[in-house]
């Protein structure tokens, strides 16, 4: 399911040198795509993670926080 918003998200994550929290991705994506909402962005992030395009991890307790990074960010 690739669309413009997914491409924007991939560009943001692939151009980052460090993992990003969901709110950081949301902040950058809403600047680049006028129809982006937090719900749409989080959905695209989880789909991209499921497809193996990016990596993500849930951290923290309670509501918690997700962090996202390039799929090959930590490879030697």
C-alpha positions as CSV (number, residue, x, y, z in Angstrom):
1,X,0.0,0.0,0.0
2,X,2.3,2.7,-1.2
3,X,1.0,6.2,-1.6
4,X,2.3,9.8,-1.3
5,X,2.1,9.8,2.5
6,X,4.0,6.5,2.8
7,X,6.7,7.9,0.5
8,X,6.9,11.1,2.6
9,X,7.3,9.0,5.8
10,X,9.9,6.7,4.2
11,X,11.9,9.8,3.1
12,X,11.8,11.3,6.6
13,X,12.9,8.0,8.3
14,X,15.6,7.1,5.7
15,X,17.1,10.6,5.9
16,X,17.4,10.5,9.7
17,X,20.6,9.4,11.3
18,X,18.8,8.4,14.5
19,X,15.6,6.7,15.5
20,X,12.5,9.0,15.6
21,X,9.5,9.0,17.9
22,X,6.1,9.0,16.4
23,X,5.5,12.6,17.3
24,X,8.7,13.6,15.5
25,X,7.6,11.8,12.4
26,X,4.1,13.4,12.7
27,X,5.6,16.9,13.0
28,X,7.8,16.5,9.9
29,X,5.2,14.7,7.8
30,X,2.4,17.3,8.5
31,X,4.8,20.0,7.2
32,X,5.4,18.0,3.9
33,X,1.9,16.7,3.4
34,X,-1.2,18.8,4.0
35,X,-3.6,15.8,4.3
36,X,-1.5,14.0,7.0
37,X,-3.1,13.3,10.4
38,X,-1.6,11.5,13.3
39,X,-3.9,8.6,12.8
40,X,-3.0,8.3,9.1
41,X,0.7,8.6,9.8
42,X,0.7,6.0,12.6
43,X,-1.3,3.6,10.3
44,X,1.2,4.0,7.5
45,X,4.1,3.5,9.9
46,X,2.7,0.2,11.1
47,X,2.0,-0.9,7.6
48,X,5.6,0.0,6.5
49,X,6.9,-1.9,9.5
50,X,4.8,-4.9,8.7
51,X,6.1,-4.8,5.1
52,X,9.7,-4.7,6.3
53,X,10.4,-1.2,4.9
54,X,11.3,0.3,8.3
55,X,11.8,-0.9,11.8
56,X,9.9,0.1,14.9
57,X,9.7,-0.7,18.5
58,X,7.2,0.1,21.3
59,X,8.9,1.5,24.4
60,X,7.6,2.6,27.8
61,X,4.7,1.5,29.8
62,X,1.1,2.6,29.8
63,X,0.3,4.5,26.6
64,X,4.0,4.2,25.7
65,X,6.0,5.6,22.8
66,X,6.9,4.0,19.4
67,X,10.3,4.7,17.9
68,X,11.1,4.2,14.2
69,X,14.3,3.8,12.2
70,X,15.7,2.7,8.8
71,X,15.6,-1.1,8.3
72,X,19.4,-1.2,7.9
73,X,20.4,1.5,10.4
74,X,22.4,-0.6,12.8
75,X,24.0,-3.1,10.4
76,X,27.8,-3.1,10.3
